[in-house]
Every structure is written in structure tokens, then in C-alpha cells.
Amino acid sequence: MEAMAASTSLPDPGDFDRNVP
């Protein structure tokens, strides 16, 4: 899920929390 997280298109505080500022 690193590819999706890199985009940070979806503000999901689940797996993208570490990618979302």
C-alpha cells in the first residue's frame, strides 16, 4: 500500500496516517 500512500489522495487516518501531514 506504499504506492497509494505516496499519493495521499485519500485522507484516511488508518494506513495513510503516517503519510498524511
PDB file of N, CA, C and O in Angstrom:
ATOM      1  N   MET A   1       0.839  -1.207   0.000  1.00  0.00           N
ATOM      2  CA  MET A   1       0.000   0.000   0.000  1.00  0.00           C
ATOM      3  C   MET A   1       0.879   1.264   0.000  1.00  0.00           C
ATOM      4  O   MET A   1       0.392   2.372   0.225  1.00  0.00           O
ATOM      5  N   GLU A   2       2.145   1.079  -0.249  1.00  0.00           N
ATOM      6  CA  GLU A   2       3.055   2.226  -0.262  1.00  0.00           C
ATOM      7  C   GLU A   2       2.784   3.119  -1.464  1.00  0.00           C
ATOM      8  O   GLU A   2       2.900   4.341  -1.379  1.00  0.00           O
ATOM      9  N   ALA A   3       2.423   2.501  -2.581  1.00  0.00           N
ATOM     10  CA  ALA A   3       2.157   3.267  -3.809  1.00  0.00           C
ATOM     11  C   ALA A   3       0.965   4.199  -3.595  1.00  0.00           C
ATOM     12  O   ALA A   3       0.990   5.356  -4.013  1.00  0.00           O
ATOM     13  N   MET A   4      -0.064   3.693  -2.949  1.00  0.00           N
ATOM     14  CA  MET A   4      -1.264   4.505  -2.709  1.00  0.00           C
ATOM     15  C   MET A   4      -0.966   5.571  -1.652  1.00  0.00           C
ATOM     16  O   MET A   4      -1.418   6.710  -1.761  1.00  0.00           O
ATOM     17  N   ALA A   5      -0.223   5.195  -0.659  1.00  0.00           N
ATOM     18  CA  ALA A   5       0.088   6.126   0.419  1.00  0.00           C
ATOM     19  C   ALA A   5       0.918   7.293  -0.109  1.00  0.00           C
ATOM     20  O   ALA A   5       0.788   8.423   0.362  1.00  0.00           O
ATOM     21  N   ALA A   6       1.764   7.011  -1.083  1.00  0.00           N
ATOM     22  CA  ALA A   6       2.616   8.056  -1.661  1.00  0.00           C
ATOM     23  C   ALA A   6       1.760   9.143  -2.292  1.00  0.00           C
ATOM     24  O   ALA A   6       2.138  10.314  -2.311  1.00  0.00           O
ATOM     25  N   SER A   7       0.624   8.750  -2.798  1.00  0.00           N
ATOM     26  CA  SER A   7      -0.262   9.721  -3.468  1.00  0.00           C
ATOM     27  C   SER A   7      -0.998  10.568  -2.422  1.00  0.00           C
ATOM     28  O   SER A   7      -1.286  11.742  -2.653  1.00  0.00           O
ATOM     29  N   THR A   8      -1.296   9.957  -1.273  1.00  0.00           N
ATOM     30  CA  THR A   8      -2.022  10.660  -0.206  1.00  0.00           C
ATOM     31  C   THR A   8      -3.270  11.311  -0.780  1.00  0.00           C
ATOM     32  O   THR A   8      -3.634  12.418  -0.385  1.00  0.00           O
ATOM     33  N   SER A   9      -3.915  10.637  -1.694  1.00  0.00           N
ATOM     34  CA  SER A   9      -5.119  11.192  -2.330  1.00  0.00           C
ATOM     35  C   SER A   9      -6.315  11.045  -1.382  1.00  0.00           C
ATOM     36  O   SER A   9      -7.220  11.879  -1.366  1.00  0.00           O
ATOM     37  N   LEU A  10      -6.294   9.967  -0.594  1.00  0.00           N
ATOM     38  CA  LEU A  10      -7.421   9.731   0.311  1.00  0.00           C
ATOM     39  C   LEU A  10      -6.998  10.022   1.747  1.00  0.00           C
ATOM     40  O   LEU A  10      -6.118   9.347   2.281  1.00  0.00           O
ATOM     41  N   PRO A  11      -7.606  11.002   2.365  1.00  0.00           N
ATOM     42  CA  PRO A  11      -7.309  11.374   3.749  1.00  0.00           C
ATOM     43  C   PRO A  11      -7.796  10.319   4.733  1.00  0.00           C
ATOM     44  O   PRO A  11      -8.746  10.546   5.482  1.00  0.00           O
ATOM     45  N   ASP A  12      -7.143   9.176   4.722  1.00  0.00           N
ATOM     46  CA  ASP A  12      -7.566   8.089   5.604  1.00  0.00           C
ATOM     47  C   ASP A  12      -6.605   7.962   6.791  1.00  0.00           C
ATOM     48  O   ASP A  12      -5.452   7.573   6.611  1.00  0.00           O
ATOM     49  N   PRO A  13      -7.063   8.282   7.980  1.00  0.00           N
ATOM     50  CA  PRO A  13      -6.240   8.211   9.190  1.00  0.00           C
ATOM     51  C   PRO A  13      -6.011   6.773   9.631  1.00  0.00           C
ATOM     52  O   PRO A  13      -5.827   6.517  10.821  1.00  0.00           O
ATOM     53  N   GLY A  14      -6.018   5.845   8.709  1.00  0.00           N
ATOM     54  CA  GLY A  14      -5.823   4.424   9.039  1.00  0.00           C
ATOM     55  C   GLY A  14      -4.445   3.961   8.627  1.00  0.00           C
ATOM     56  O   GLY A  14      -3.608   3.671   9.481  1.00  0.00           O
ATOM     57  N   ASP A  15      -4.200   3.889   7.351  1.00  0.00           N
ATOM     58  CA  ASP A  15      -2.902   3.430   6.859  1.00  0.00           C
ATOM     59  C   ASP A  15      -2.095   4.595   6.295  1.00  0.00           C
ATOM     60  O   ASP A  15      -0.870   4.525   6.194  1.00  0.00           O
ATOM     61  N   PHE A  16      -2.798   5.669   5.927  1.00  0.00           N
ATOM     62  CA  PHE A  16      -2.126   6.819   5.339  1.00  0.00           C
ATOM     63  C   PHE A  16      -1.802   7.860   6.417  1.00  0.00           C
ATOM     64  O   PHE A  16      -1.326   8.957   6.123  1.00  0.00           O
ATOM     65  N   ASP A  17      -2.068   7.493   7.645  1.00  0.00           N
ATOM     66  CA  ASP A  17      -1.854   8.430   8.745  1.00  0.00           C
ATOM     67  C   ASP A  17      -0.403   8.918   8.753  1.00  0.00           C
ATOM     68  O   ASP A  17      -0.135  10.104   8.946  1.00  0.00           O
ATOM     69  N   ARG A  18       0.527   7.981   8.540  1.00  0.00           N
ATOM     70  CA  ARG A  18       1.949   8.347   8.591  1.00  0.00           C
ATOM     71  C   ARG A  18       2.343   9.192   7.379  1.00  0.00           C
ATOM     72  O   ARG A  18       3.343   9.909   7.424  1.00  0.00           O
ATOM     73  N   ASN A  19       1.564   9.112   6.295  1.00  0.00           N
ATOM     74  CA  ASN A  19       1.867   9.878   5.084  1.00  0.00           C
ATOM     75  C   ASN A  19       1.118  11.206   5.063  1.00  0.00           C
ATOM     76  O   ASN A  19       1.547  12.171   4.431  1.00  0.00           O
ATOM     77  N   VAL A  20       0.000  11.233   5.762  1.00  0.00           N
ATOM     78  CA  VAL A  20      -0.792  12.465   5.797  1.00  0.00           C
ATOM     79  C   VAL A  20      -0.201  13.448   6.810  1.00  0.00           C
ATOM     80  O   VAL A  20      -0.003  13.093   7.972  1.00  0.00           O
ATOM     81  N   PRO A  21       0.075  14.652   6.388  1.00  0.00           N
ATOM     82  CA  PRO A  21       0.685  15.683   7.252  1.00  0.00           C
ATOM     83  C   PRO A  21      -0.251  16.166   8.355  1.00  0.00           C
ATOM     84  O   PRO A  21       0.125  17.026   9.151  1.00  0.00           O
TER      85      PRO A  21
END
